[in-house]
């Protein structure tokens, strides 16, 4: 049976976390069929062995892509193109190997939102932010956000969309080859450009901060690399939209430059 929704799970050296991610996906109770498509980017810590055991237990529910060479080191997140092309169904959900879902009806609710209103291109929700070093937990979005958001929000707000909350229409996303740019922000932007992003305050996932192998851990102390990634993303927005959102992208650049100056002065 073809799936109505596919879950894209990406992982690299996350053996301590991957079981939580898989269990959170497989506990989902839905009225529609879904499958899990997993990209392991040449893990060396035993993650792939865990994935193979889950595949053996769950059969055709799980589709594995286990790389022998690390794709991220060669082409950044462009491997998402191959992963998405293998998926089935009208909808995609995203989860990274160090995050996990805590609501068994998460997918059912989010697909219901998209099916119930064609103007919505994407459904996202709030999450818990968990510091794996201290164990401290807090709300990902502490301030109340609008239920409906668009390109302006994507470009000018701080990061408000936990990647493990993403559920969207597959047709909205085309993976570009832009080294150095995270695909979560690209997918968020592409969906915002195609419709309205629906946001729910309901907490349905956990975002692990500073987890080994995660981007938050990689860029925690390298702010200059993070700023370069943001500028590269804004160049992509200007190019792909043919300048449609140039006012927003200009203001976003000013915010980044202000952050750089404040950091240089020791004020941030």
Residue pairs with C-beta under 8 A, 6 or more apart in sequence:
1 33
2 33
2 88
2 89
3 32
3 33
3 34
3 35
3 87
3 88
3 89
4 32
4 33
4 34
4 89
4 90
4 91
4 111
5 30
5 32
5 34
5 89
5 90
5 91
5 92
5 93
5 107
5 111
5 167
6 34
6 35
6 36
6 37
6 87
6 88
6 89
6 91
6 92
6 93
6 170
7 25
7 34
7 35
7 36
7 37
7 92
7 93
7 94
7 95
7 107
8 37
8 39
8 80
8 83
8 84
8 87
8 92
8 93
8 94
8 95
9 21
9 22
9 25
9 36
9 37
9 38
9 39
9 95
9 96
9 97
10 38
10 39
10 41
10 80
10 83
10 96
10 97
11 18
11 21
11 38
11 39
11 40
11 41
11 43
11 47
11 51
11 96
11 97
11 98
12 40
12 41
12 42
12 43
12 47
12 70
12 72
12 97
12 213
13 43
13 44
13 45
13 47
13 212
13 213
14 21
14 43
14 45
14 47
14 97
14 98
14 211
14 212
14 213
14 214
15 43
15 45
15 46
15 47
15 50
16 212
17 97
17 98
17 99
17 100
17 208
17 211
18 47
18 50
18 51
18 97
19 50
20 100
20 206
21 95
21 96
21 97
21 98
21 99
21 100
22 36
22 50
22 51
22 54
23 100
24 95
24 100
24 101
24 102
24 205
25 36
25 95
25 101
26 36
26 54
26 58
26 61
27 101
27 104
28 34
28 101
28 104
28 105
28 106
28 107
28 108
29 104
29 105
29 108
30 107
30 108
30 111
31 108
32 111
34 89
34 93
34 107
35 60
35 61
35 62
35 63
35 87
35 88
35 89
36 61
36 62
36 63
37 63
37 65
37 83
37 86
37 87
38 51
38 62
38 63
38 64
38 65
39 65
39 67
39 71
39 79
39 80
39 82
39 83
40 47
40 48
40 51
40 64
40 65
40 66
40 67
41 67
41 70
41 71
41 72
41 79
42 66
42 67
42 68
42 69
42 70
42 71
47 97
48 66
51 62
51 64
51 66
52 64
52 66
54 62
55 62
55 64
63 86
65 82
65 83
65 86
67 79
71 78
71 79
72 79
75 177
75 179
76 178
76 179
76 180
76 181
77 175
77 181
77 182
77 183
78 175
78 177
78 179
80 175
80 183
81 175
81 177
84 92
84 170
84 173
84 175
87 170
89 170
90 169
90 170
90 171
91 111
91 114
91 167
91 168
91 169
91 170
92 166
92 167
92 168
92 169
92 170
92 173
93 107
93 110
93 166
93 167
94 163
94 164
94 166
94 184
94 187
95 101
95 163
95 164
95 205
96 163
96 164
96 214
97 213
98 208
98 211
98 213
98 214
99 127
99 162
99 163
99 164
99 205
99 206
99 207
99 208
100 164
100 205
100 206
101 164
101 204
101 205
101 206
102 128
102 203
102 204
102 205
102 206
103 109
103 202
103 203
103 204
103 205
106 125
106 204
106 205
107 167
109 200
109 202
109 204
110 123
110 125
110 167
111 123
111 167
113 120
113 123
113 198
113 200
114 120
114 121
114 122
114 123
114 167
114 168
114 169
114 198
117 198
118 195
119 195
119 196
120 195
120 196
120 197
120 198
121 168
121 169
121 172
121 191
121 192
121 194
121 195
121 196
121 197
122 166
122 167
122 168
122 169
122 172
122 188
122 191
122 192
122 195
122 197
122 198
123 165
123 167
123 168
123 197
123 198
123 200
124 161
124 162
124 165
124 166
124 167
124 188
124 197
124 198
124 199
124 200
125 162
125 165
125 199
125 200
125 201
125 202
125 203
125 204
125 205
126 139
126 140
126 141
126 162
126 165
126 199
126 200
126 201
126 202
126 203
126 204
127 139
127 140
127 162
127 164
127 165
127 203
127 204
127 205
127 206
127 207
128 137
128 138
128 139
128 140
128 203
128 205
128 206
128 207
129 137
129 138
129 139
129 140
129 206
129 207
129 209
130 136
130 137
130 206
130 207
130 208
130 209
131 137
131 209
131 210
132 208
132 209
132 210
132 211
132 212
133 210
139 203
140 162
140 203
140 207
141 160
141 201
144 201
145 160
145 199
145 201
146 153
146 199
147 198
147 199
147 200
148 196
148 197
148 198
148 199
149 157
149 160
149 192
149 196
149 197
149 199
150 192
150 196
150 197
151 189
151 192
151 193
151 245
151 248
152 245
152 248
153 160
153 192
153 197
154 185
154 188
154 189
154 192
154 197
155 189
155 234
155 237
155 245
155 248
155 249
155 251
155 252
156 248
156 251
156 252
156 255
159 185
160 199
161 184
161 188
161 197
161 199
162 205
162 207
163 184
163 207
164 205
164 206
164 207
165 204
165 205
166 184
166 187
166 188
168 187
168 191
169 191
169 194
172 190
172 191
172 194
172 195
173 187
173 190
173 191
174 190
175 183
175 186
176 186
176 236
176 240
178 186
178 232
178 233
178 236
179 232
180 228
180 229
180 232
181 229
181 232
181 233
181 236
182 215
182 229
182 233
185 233
186 233
186 236
188 197
189 233
189 237
191 197
193 241
208 214
209 216
210 216
210 217
210 220
211 217
219 225
219 226
223 263
227 256
227 259
227 260
230 252
230 256
231 253
231 256
234 249
234 252
234 253
237 245
237 249
238 245
238 246
238 249
259 268
262 268
